[in-house]
C-alpha cells in the first residue's frame, strides 16, 4: 500500500483525512468538518498562533486542476474581504499549503456557531416579526455589498447563519450572517460564468437569470432571491418546488407562487404585499434596491403603512396571460364583453391618480413658499406639516398604483426639503426607473442629496450623475454644478490632481454665461484656490454687486471673506443673506472619491470635447 497521504483524490465526494489536512496546513488544528459547498469543504479549526476558533474553507485538489475553479475560489476570498459588515461572515485571511506534492488552497473566515436558516426551518416557519427583522437586516447587508460592487447570486436560507447556537424562539430575532460568496460576482467586470450558464439554487433564482444566464445577475436579482427566502422563512416552504431542477425552473418562469396566506393564515396583508413585490417576475416591478426593500420591511415593523401594494388575483392572472399568449387569446373573447365597463373604471382610476398627484404638488408648493396666503411669514413647523401632507398624498397615489413616476418625484422633493436624504434618493431612483431615463431636474435634486450624504458610495454616484447631467443638459446650471465639484476636488487633492481638476473647472466655466451667478462665484473661488487673493476679492465683490439680492451669492461671499480673515465683511454678507431668506444656510461640500478622480476628470474632458469648441475661450 502506498504511504502517500490520502487527500480524497480518488473519491467522488471529497473528504480529507484529518491527519492529511493537518500535515498540509500545520498552522491549524482541524476540529471537524462542518459543511460542503459548491466551491470547497468547510472545517471548524483552531488557529494555533492564538487559539482562536475559525472556519477554514479548503479547495479540493481535483478542483485546483481547473484554472477557472481556482480563480473563482481565490476571488471569493477577495470579495468577502471587500464586504466587511456585521451581518456578513467576516473574512480573516487566505493562503495555501502542501504535502506529498499536493497543493491545497484555503481561506479563513470567522466561525459562526449557529444553525443555518435551512436547518432551523425543519421545525417549522419562523415567528412573524423575527422573520421580517432578519430579512430587513439581510437586505441592509446586501445593500452594503451592492454599493461595493458585489452581487451574491445565491442567497437562500442555507446561506443565512444564526450567530447564536441557541434555538430561535419567540418574536425576537438574533443576529444573522450571510455566508458563501462562492458564486458572487463583481459588478462592472467580466463574469467568470459562461454566457448563458445558470448558477445558484433553482427555488430562489430570479426569472430573468433563467432566460439570460447568471452572468447578468445584478442587485435586483438579489432582491428577488431575498424575497423568495423571506417567503420560505414565513411559510416553511420554498415558493417553488419539484422533483427536478428543470421542473422548478419552468415553474419559476411560468407560475406564481402559492398565496402566502393560504400557507399561513395569520400573515398580515402588508407583509405578503412586500414579499410579492420583491418577487415580481419583471425586475422593474420589484424594489429598486435592497435598501428600498429593507425600508419597507422596517416600516411594517414600526407599524407604519408600507409602500408595497398587494396585487389582486385578477392582476396576477393578467400577467400570467401575457406570458402565455394562447390563454390571452381565449380570455380576450370573454374580456371584450366588459370592455366598456373596464374603460370607465380605468378612466376613473386615472382621474384619481392625477388628482392625487396634483394635491401632493399643491402641498409641496405651499411648503416651499416663504409666505402664506395672507402674506405672513410661514413658520417652519407649518412648512414641515405641509411637506408631510405632500408625502402622504403622494404615498396614497403610489398605494393605488406604484408605477406613477410623478408621485415618486413629488415625494422625493418633499423628502429632500425635510432632509430625509435616503428616502429622497430612493424615490428619485424609482422615478428614473419608471421613466427609463433621468430628467435634468431629477439629477439636480439627486446630486445635491448625494452631496449631503457625503459617504464614498454617494460621492461615486454623484460624479456619475454630474457627467450624465452634463451630457443631457449642457446648460449653465449643469456646467456650474460640474465646475463646483471639480473645484472641491482641486481643494482636497494633491498638487498634480489639484491642477488637473482646477484646469478642468476653468474649461467648464469658460462655457458658462457671465450672467450666471454660480459661475461668477466659482471664478472668484478659483482665484482663491490658486492663491490670487486680490483677484478673488475683486471677483467676489463684482459678483455681489452684479447679483445683489441673490442669497447664494451673498452666502458664498460671506464664506470667502471669512476664509480670508475679513470677518466684518463676512458678517455683513451673512446679515444680508438672513434678511433675504431667514432659513438660509451655507452650502455643503462633498468629500472626494480618491479612486474615481481620474475617471471623473476623463469623463468631463470627453464631454467638453463634444461641446462647441469655439465657445471654450469665451468668458
Legacy VTK file of the C-alpha trace (Angstrom):
# vtk DataFile Version 3.0
C-alpha trace
ASCII
DATASET POLYDATA
POINTS 619 float
0.000 0.000 0.000
1.331 3.420 -0.844
2.466 5.597 2.060
1.281 8.704 0.225
-1.189 10.795 2.220
-4.832 10.448 1.256
-6.388 13.743 0.191
-9.514 12.059 -1.132
-8.484 12.483 -4.742
-9.941 9.085 -5.667
-13.374 9.741 -4.137
-16.426 11.179 -5.788
-17.280 13.135 -2.610
-14.120 14.694 -1.271
-13.429 14.423 2.444
-9.887 14.926 3.648
-8.408 12.626 6.245
-7.759 14.897 9.289
-4.120 13.849 9.584
-3.532 14.620 5.894
-5.126 18.024 6.177
-3.239 18.765 9.389
0.034 17.863 7.694
-0.678 20.149 4.733
-1.846 23.051 6.924
0.246 22.851 10.120
-0.815 26.301 11.358
-4.345 24.978 12.027
-5.743 22.288 14.335
-8.623 20.615 12.488
-11.619 20.015 14.768
-14.349 18.744 12.440
-15.917 19.081 9.021
-18.948 21.386 9.185
-20.128 21.566 5.594
-19.562 21.208 1.875
-20.330 23.809 -0.740
-20.067 24.121 -4.483
-16.572 25.517 -4.114
-14.953 23.650 -1.235
-15.178 21.955 2.147
-15.510 23.957 5.367
-13.889 22.889 8.652
-14.030 24.129 12.197
-10.414 24.761 13.199
-8.311 26.293 15.910
-5.619 28.697 14.826
-2.512 27.537 16.679
-0.987 31.018 16.825
-3.691 32.395 19.126
-6.107 29.534 19.831
-8.958 31.308 18.042
-11.755 29.165 16.620
-12.224 29.852 12.917
-13.873 28.349 9.853
-11.473 27.157 7.179
-12.640 26.670 3.598
-10.419 24.332 1.569
-10.458 23.803 -2.193
-10.293 20.059 -3.027
-7.237 19.064 -5.089
-9.285 17.926 -8.076
-10.816 21.380 -8.416
-7.420 23.068 -8.350
-6.729 21.401 -11.689
-9.175 23.878 -13.218
-7.761 27.380 -13.527
-11.288 28.798 -13.506
-12.205 26.943 -10.301
-9.055 28.172 -8.574
-9.596 31.748 -9.754
-13.208 31.640 -8.545
-12.118 30.285 -5.149
-9.483 32.991 -4.703
-11.959 35.623 -5.877
-14.475 34.530 -3.216
-11.950 35.417 -0.529
-11.169 38.744 -2.188
-14.851 39.679 -2.396
-15.502 38.693 1.230
-12.606 40.927 2.303
-14.305 43.826 0.497
-17.664 43.463 2.269
-16.815 43.605 5.972
-20.182 44.062 7.670
-21.684 42.855 10.989
-24.236 40.710 9.134
-21.770 39.149 6.665
-19.376 36.367 7.649
-16.024 38.052 8.235
-13.008 37.098 6.095
-9.770 36.552 8.048
-7.093 35.525 5.569
-6.089 33.383 2.633
-3.225 31.078 1.734
-2.103 27.654 0.625
-0.222 24.613 1.913
1.133 21.364 0.519
2.015 17.839 1.478
3.243 14.916 -0.634
3.358 17.120 -3.703
-0.310 18.155 -3.441
-1.053 21.863 -3.023
-4.155 22.992 -1.124
-5.665 26.464 -1.241
-7.673 27.836 1.673
-9.163 30.925 3.173
-10.184 31.543 6.766
-13.452 33.068 7.987
-14.960 33.770 11.371
-16.619 30.716 12.891
-20.393 31.210 13.241
-21.598 28.834 15.940
-25.217 28.566 14.895
-27.504 26.661 12.567
-28.385 27.811 9.092
-31.907 29.042 8.439
-32.459 25.947 6.297
-31.748 23.775 9.339
-33.975 25.964 11.532
-36.864 25.533 9.080
-37.012 21.811 9.887
-39.024 22.733 12.984
-41.395 24.995 11.034
-41.775 28.613 9.886
-40.158 31.423 11.841
-42.119 33.763 14.127
-43.513 36.645 12.097
-41.546 39.604 13.458
-38.374 37.535 13.755
-38.504 36.571 10.062
-39.189 40.150 8.926
-36.479 41.575 11.191
-33.928 39.084 9.887
-34.873 39.861 6.276
-34.546 43.613 6.903
-31.055 43.137 8.382
-30.016 40.900 5.487
-31.379 43.432 2.975
-29.272 46.192 4.516
-26.184 43.948 4.458
-26.885 43.122 0.795
-27.198 46.830 0.007
-23.796 47.338 1.667
-22.315 44.647 -0.605
-24.068 46.024 -3.706
-22.666 49.502 -3.067
-19.216 47.920 -3.101
-19.849 46.214 -6.412
-20.576 42.691 -5.108
-23.667 40.662 -6.074
-24.218 37.448 -4.069
-26.148 35.387 -6.707
-27.003 32.503 -4.324
-28.992 33.959 -1.457
-31.160 31.309 0.238
-31.987 30.060 3.767
-28.994 27.710 3.717
-26.636 30.695 3.328
-28.038 32.622 6.314
-26.379 31.550 9.570
-27.633 32.235 13.080
-24.856 33.769 15.139
-26.248 32.139 18.286
-26.243 28.363 18.927
-29.483 28.817 20.888
-32.673 27.856 19.002
-34.787 30.692 17.643
-37.769 31.279 19.935
-40.417 33.975 20.311
-40.582 37.136 18.213
-37.003 38.237 18.967
-34.575 37.881 16.066
-30.946 37.003 16.844
-28.145 38.346 14.640
-27.535 36.512 11.375
-24.625 36.322 8.954
-24.678 35.958 5.164
-22.281 33.237 4.080
-20.991 31.513 0.932
-19.867 34.105 -1.592
-18.588 31.300 -3.826
-20.943 32.322 -6.642
-20.686 36.075 -6.051
-19.512 38.349 -8.833
-18.263 41.906 -9.166
-20.494 44.363 -10.967
-18.823 46.277 -13.766
-16.440 43.408 -14.531
-16.490 40.378 -16.757
-18.193 37.360 -15.233
-16.444 34.033 -14.676
-19.721 32.322 -15.503
-20.121 31.193 -19.121
-22.555 33.303 -21.103
-25.996 31.771 -20.736
-24.931 29.497 -17.853
-27.085 29.431 -14.726
-25.681 29.170 -11.229
-27.478 29.293 -7.908
-30.362 27.381 -6.338
-33.433 26.875 -8.602
-36.072 27.668 -5.928
-34.528 31.086 -5.261
-33.132 32.183 -8.627
-34.648 35.232 -10.346
-36.675 34.508 -13.526
-34.616 36.778 -15.789
-31.458 34.810 -14.962
-33.073 31.588 -16.162
-33.508 33.235 -19.556
-30.239 35.172 -19.805
-27.803 33.348 -17.507
-26.261 34.257 -14.156
-23.563 36.369 -15.806
-26.280 39.071 -15.981
-27.070 38.940 -12.252
-27.394 42.317 -10.554
-28.635 43.803 -7.293
-32.286 43.451 -8.384
-31.883 39.701 -8.879
-30.520 39.507 -5.319
-33.681 41.357 -4.195
-35.763 38.574 -5.787
-33.734 35.862 -4.038
-34.141 37.575 -0.662
-37.895 37.888 -1.301
-38.063 34.158 -2.067
-36.022 33.464 1.068
-38.410 35.527 3.213
-41.327 33.641 1.619
-39.725 30.404 2.872
-38.942 31.754 6.340
-42.575 32.836 6.779
-44.356 29.807 5.282
-41.873 26.996 5.877
-41.970 26.083 2.175
-39.984 27.385 -0.814
-42.022 29.418 -3.318
-41.425 26.762 -5.995
-40.540 23.094 -5.695
-40.444 19.968 -7.809
-38.679 16.636 -8.358
-36.102 18.069 -10.792
-34.313 21.370 -11.281
-35.843 21.724 -14.764
-39.387 21.462 -13.378
-38.614 24.053 -10.695
-37.070 26.479 -13.184
-40.081 26.091 -15.507
-42.378 26.900 -12.593
-40.340 29.999 -11.683
-40.811 31.271 -15.240
-44.454 30.365 -15.796
-46.269 30.219 -12.462
-46.915 32.438 -9.484
-46.036 31.002 -6.057
-48.903 29.865 -3.847
-50.565 32.730 -1.995
-48.694 33.002 1.272
-51.827 33.337 3.383
-53.067 30.003 2.073
-50.000 28.548 3.807
-50.063 30.826 6.852
-53.448 32.297 7.753
-52.118 34.824 10.313
-49.844 36.510 7.755
-50.631 40.264 7.536
-51.545 41.538 4.074
-48.760 44.207 4.079
-46.096 41.537 4.654
-47.491 39.433 1.816
-47.505 42.541 -0.382
-43.835 43.231 0.409
-42.788 39.675 -0.484
-44.945 39.750 -3.622
-43.299 42.995 -4.785
-39.778 41.678 -4.113
-40.601 38.511 -6.088
-42.179 40.208 -9.097
-41.415 38.325 -12.309
-40.432 41.571 -14.026
-37.438 43.325 -12.425
-38.956 46.785 -12.967
-41.852 45.893 -10.652
-39.535 44.928 -7.755
-37.930 47.189 -5.207
-35.258 49.266 -6.886
-32.601 48.264 -4.361
-32.058 46.061 -1.319
-32.169 49.223 0.817
-35.621 50.083 -0.539
-36.709 46.532 0.377
-35.266 46.942 3.900
-37.004 50.277 4.441
-40.425 48.818 3.593
-39.881 45.873 5.962
-38.859 48.331 8.679
-41.995 50.411 8.074
-44.120 47.349 8.833
-42.080 46.588 11.958
-42.757 50.149 13.203
-46.460 49.831 12.466
-46.364 52.277 9.547
-48.018 51.882 6.169
-45.806 50.074 3.647
-45.232 51.144 0.057
-45.935 47.721 -1.451
-49.443 47.189 -2.758
-50.924 43.662 -2.698
-51.799 42.614 -6.250
-55.237 41.172 -6.794
-55.683 37.695 -8.310
-57.033 39.410 -11.455
-53.821 41.421 -11.948
-51.732 38.298 -11.406
-53.889 36.381 -13.883
-53.422 39.127 -16.473
-49.648 38.960 -16.063
-49.766 35.193 -16.469
-51.821 35.629 -19.613
-49.171 37.932 -21.090
-46.623 35.179 -20.556
-48.985 32.616 -22.186
-50.448 34.086 -25.405
-52.842 31.174 -26.005
-54.552 31.872 -22.697
-54.649 35.561 -23.517
-56.449 34.909 -26.824
-59.068 32.725 -25.172
-59.576 35.187 -22.370
-59.858 38.068 -24.841
-63.237 36.864 -26.080
-64.629 36.978 -22.565
-62.904 40.249 -21.724
-64.447 42.008 -24.729
-67.857 41.810 -23.067
-66.671 44.009 -20.226
-64.584 46.404 -22.309
-66.834 49.423 -21.878
-67.050 48.949 -18.137
-63.313 48.437 -17.883
-62.695 51.623 -19.843
-64.881 53.570 -17.429
-63.106 52.089 -14.410
-59.720 52.856 -15.967
-60.733 56.462 -16.648
-61.854 56.856 -13.038
-58.583 55.363 -11.843
-56.526 57.744 -13.997
-58.556 60.714 -12.748
-57.907 59.745 -9.129
-54.198 59.360 -9.848
-53.977 62.800 -11.489
-55.980 64.385 -8.661
-53.725 62.778 -6.052
-50.516 63.956 -7.754
-51.948 67.472 -8.115
-52.852 67.507 -4.409
-49.320 66.435 -3.441
-47.797 69.100 -5.695
-50.087 71.733 -4.163
-48.983 70.872 -0.604
-45.356 70.979 -1.741
-45.791 74.357 -3.463
-47.253 75.816 -0.272
-44.417 74.378 1.803
-41.771 75.960 -0.428
-43.422 79.381 -0.294
-41.822 81.730 2.275
-45.148 83.477 2.954
-48.694 82.201 3.402
-51.922 83.227 1.676
-52.197 86.356 3.888
-48.598 87.372 3.086
-47.391 86.450 6.562
-44.025 84.674 7.048
-44.678 80.937 7.019
-43.258 79.367 10.215
-41.007 76.326 9.959
-43.379 73.930 11.842
-46.129 74.774 9.339
-43.784 74.103 6.427
-42.954 70.710 7.922
-46.654 69.834 8.257
-47.251 70.812 4.626
-44.325 68.655 3.460
-45.639 65.690 5.442
-49.063 66.249 3.826
-47.387 66.193 0.380
-45.617 62.912 1.236
-48.887 61.413 2.479
-50.788 62.443 -0.683
-48.072 61.045 -2.954
-47.955 57.814 -0.923
-51.730 57.439 -1.342
-51.253 57.623 -5.115
-48.499 55.015 -5.026
-50.620 52.740 -2.853
-53.178 52.712 -5.701
-50.571 52.452 -8.458
-46.831 52.132 -7.673
-45.935 52.806 -11.317
-46.542 56.616 -11.232
-43.182 58.408 -11.653
-44.692 61.851 -10.943
-45.791 60.665 -7.477
-42.310 59.344 -6.724
-40.800 62.641 -7.890
-43.023 64.936 -5.828
-42.468 62.721 -2.791
-38.702 62.840 -3.409
-38.764 66.656 -3.461
-40.735 66.677 -0.211
-38.314 64.272 1.455
-35.433 66.436 0.200
-36.794 69.536 1.906
-37.171 67.563 5.136
-33.521 66.448 4.716
-34.623 62.801 4.568
-31.860 62.040 2.115
-32.085 58.230 1.865
-35.795 58.422 1.045
-35.083 61.225 -1.447
-32.595 59.114 -3.401
-34.825 56.020 -3.327
-37.816 57.910 -4.765
-35.680 59.620 -7.413
-34.252 56.231 -8.403
-37.784 54.818 -8.657
-38.938 57.752 -10.820
-35.934 57.337 -13.119
-36.505 53.580 -13.400
-40.160 54.054 -14.358
-39.380 56.809 -16.882
-36.465 54.921 -18.401
-34.038 57.854 -18.024
-33.490 60.781 -15.649
-34.541 64.354 -16.315
-32.172 67.260 -15.567
-34.410 68.352 -12.667
-34.282 64.864 -11.129
-30.483 64.840 -11.453
-30.194 68.264 -9.810
-32.070 67.028 -6.735
-30.223 63.717 -6.559
-26.790 65.336 -6.962
-27.479 67.658 -4.029
-28.886 64.819 -1.893
-25.842 62.638 -2.629
-23.527 65.583 -1.887
-25.128 65.995 1.543
-24.970 62.257 2.315
-21.228 62.501 1.755
-20.229 58.826 2.050
-17.842 57.359 -0.570
-20.558 55.377 -2.378
-22.742 58.511 -2.633
-19.797 60.512 -3.968
-19.182 57.947 -6.701
-22.841 58.139 -7.723
-22.709 61.943 -7.560
-19.843 62.026 -10.060
-21.698 59.643 -12.387
-24.786 61.876 -12.166
-22.742 65.005 -12.868
-21.330 63.564 -16.097
-24.807 62.317 -17.086
-26.219 65.786 -16.419
-23.506 67.464 -18.481
-24.214 65.123 -21.392
-28.025 65.541 -21.464
-28.312 69.198 -20.378
-25.086 71.146 -21.050
-26.591 74.441 -19.879
-25.209 76.999 -17.433
-26.730 75.385 -14.343
-25.354 71.942 -15.161
-21.920 73.296 -16.069
-21.852 75.302 -12.853
-22.577 72.199 -10.770
-19.819 70.249 -12.532
-17.333 73.117 -12.163
-18.141 73.420 -8.459
-17.430 69.724 -7.886
-14.189 69.974 -9.861
-13.167 72.896 -7.642
-13.887 70.856 -4.496
-11.731 68.042 -5.894
-8.935 70.538 -6.510
-9.158 71.851 -2.932
-8.891 68.375 -1.398
-6.267 66.628 -3.541
-2.520 66.633 -4.207
-0.650 69.035 -6.497
-0.878 67.108 -9.799
-4.530 66.137 -9.356
-5.266 69.600 -7.966
-4.093 71.430 -11.068
-5.841 68.948 -13.369
-9.131 69.482 -11.518
-8.779 73.300 -11.427
-7.904 73.404 -15.144
-10.952 71.261 -15.923
-13.061 73.667 -13.836
-11.652 76.576 -15.896
-12.660 74.790 -19.114
-16.192 74.153 -17.872
-16.622 77.736 -16.614
-15.459 79.086 -19.993
-18.770 77.763 -21.323
-20.866 79.412 -18.567
-22.514 82.760 -19.286
-21.189 85.833 -17.371
-24.833 86.401 -16.391
-24.872 83.197 -14.299
-24.397 83.852 -10.531
-22.922 80.414 -9.767
-20.331 80.901 -12.491
-19.383 84.340 -11.137
-18.866 82.926 -7.618
-16.846 79.975 -8.915
-14.491 82.243 -10.867
-13.749 84.094 -7.620
-13.192 80.809 -5.771
-10.802 79.588 -8.481
-8.691 82.714 -7.970
-8.688 81.948 -4.239
-7.730 78.303 -4.827
-4.669 79.434 -6.815
-3.630 81.925 -4.104
-4.594 85.017 -6.161
-6.220 86.735 -3.180
-6.603 90.267 -4.586
-8.204 88.894 -7.757
-10.528 86.692 -5.654
-11.686 89.663 -3.520
-12.254 91.776 -6.627
-14.193 88.971 -8.391
-16.457 88.160 -5.425
-17.143 91.880 -4.922
-18.136 92.198 -8.577
-20.381 89.123 -8.268
-22.034 90.544 -5.137
-22.681 93.899 -6.894
-23.909 92.253 -10.109
-26.239 89.797 -8.354
-27.260 91.843 -5.333
-30.207 90.132 -3.654
-29.151 86.597 -4.668
-28.953 84.583 -1.416
-26.480 82.078 -2.861
-24.049 84.824 -3.917
-24.198 86.591 -0.529
-23.636 83.329 1.358
-20.680 82.404 -0.825
-19.246 85.921 -0.456
-19.567 85.621 3.343
-17.780 82.269 3.309
-14.945 83.567 1.116
-14.455 86.673 3.271
-14.399 84.515 6.410
-11.744 82.229 4.907
-9.597 85.277 4.124
-9.943 86.667 7.662
-12.247 89.531 6.626
-14.716 88.976 9.476
-16.524 92.327 9.213
-17.264 91.921 5.510
-18.283 88.288 6.102
-20.699 89.250 8.875
-22.306 91.890 6.650
-22.894 89.357 3.864
-24.362 86.829 6.344
-26.733 89.501 7.658
-27.809 90.363 4.104
-28.494 86.680 3.385
-30.573 86.321 6.581
-32.630 89.383 5.661
-33.293 87.963 2.218
-34.136 84.438 3.455
-34.156 83.741 7.226
-33.738 79.990 6.777
-30.683 80.325 4.506
-27.590 78.322 5.380
-24.255 77.883 3.671
-23.931 75.101 1.143
-22.180 71.827 1.956
-19.360 70.271 0.007
-18.876 66.633 -0.869
-15.812 64.566 0.022
-13.568 63.397 -2.774
-13.702 59.863 -4.166
-9.930 59.410 -4.450
-10.178 56.291 -6.604
-12.622 57.897 -9.029
-10.872 61.225 -9.675
-9.109 60.159 -12.852
-12.225 58.572 -14.341
-14.343 61.629 -13.493
-11.833 64.077 -15.000
-11.637 61.910 -18.110
-15.418 61.863 -18.477
-15.612 65.651 -18.107
-12.834 66.180 -20.658
-14.560 63.862 -23.130
-17.861 65.727 -22.731
-16.165 69.115 -23.082
-14.668 67.998 -26.400
-18.192 67.212 -27.616
-19.387 70.762 -26.850
-18.874 73.693 -29.234
-15.060 74.255 -29.312
-15.197 77.958 -30.322
-17.067 78.764 -27.120
-14.315 77.367 -24.881
-12.379 80.610 -24.840
-15.397 82.731 -24.095
-15.633 84.261 -20.604
LINES 1 620
619 0 1 2 3 4 5 6 7 8 9 10 11 12 13 14 15 16 17 18 19 20 21 22 23 24 25 26 27 28 29 30 31 32 33 34 35 36 37 38 39 40 41 42 43 44 45 46 47 48 49 50 51 52 53 54 55 56 57 58 59 60 61 62 63 64 65 66 67 68 69 70 71 72 73 74 75 76 77 78 79 80 81 82 83 84 85 86 87 88 89 90 91 92 93 94 95 96 97 98 99 100 101 102 103 104 105 106 107 108 109 110 111 112 113 114 115 116 117 118 119 120 121 122 123 124 125 126 127 128 129 130 131 132 133 134 135 136 137 138 139 140 141 142 143 144 145 146 147 148 149 150 151 152 153 154 155 156 157 158 159 160 161 162 163 164 165 166 167 168 169 170 171 172 173 174 175 176 177 178 179 180 181 182 183 184 185 186 187 188 189 190 191 192 193 194 195 196 197 198 199 200 201 202 203 204 205 206 207 208 209 210 211 212 213 214 215 216 217 218 219 220 221 222 223 224 225 226 227 228 229 230 231 232 233 234 235 236 237 238 239 240 241 242 243 244 245 246 247 248 249 250 251 252 253 254 255 256 257 258 259 260 261 262 263 264 265 266 267 268 269 270 271 272 273 274 275 276 277 278 279 280 281 282 283 284 285 286 287 288 289 290 291 292 293 294 295 296 297 298 299 300 301 302 303 304 305 306 307 308 309 310 311 312 313 314 315 316 317 318 319 320 321 322 323 324 325 326 327 328 329 330 331 332 333 334 335 336 337 338 339 340 341 342 343 344 345 346 347 348 349 350 351 352 353 354 355 356 357 358 359 360 361 362 363 364 365 366 367 368 369 370 371 372 373 374 375 376 377 378 379 380 381 382 383 384 385 386 387 388 389 390 391 392 393 394 395 396 397 398 399 400 401 402 403 404 405 406 407 408 409 410 411 412 413 414 415 416 417 418 419 420 421 422 423 424 425 426 427 428 429 430 431 432 433 434 435 436 437 438 439 440 441 442 443 444 445 446 447 448 449 450 451 452 453 454 455 456 457 458 459 460 461 462 463 464 465 466 467 468 469 470 471 472 473 474 475 476 477 478 479 480 481 482 483 484 485 486 487 488 489 490 491 492 493 494 495 496 497 498 499 500 501 502 503 504 505 506 507 508 509 510 511 512 513 514 515 516 517 518 519 520 521 522 523 524 525 526 527 528 529 530 531 532 533 534 535 536 537 538 539 540 541 542 543 544 545 546 547 548 549 550 551 552 553 554 555 556 557 558 559 560 561 562 563 564 565 566 567 568 569 570 571 572 573 574 575 576 577 578 579 580 581 582 583 584 585 586 587 588 589 590 591 592 593 594 595 596 597 598 599 600 601 602 603 604 605 606 607 608 609 610 611 612 613 614 615 616 617 618
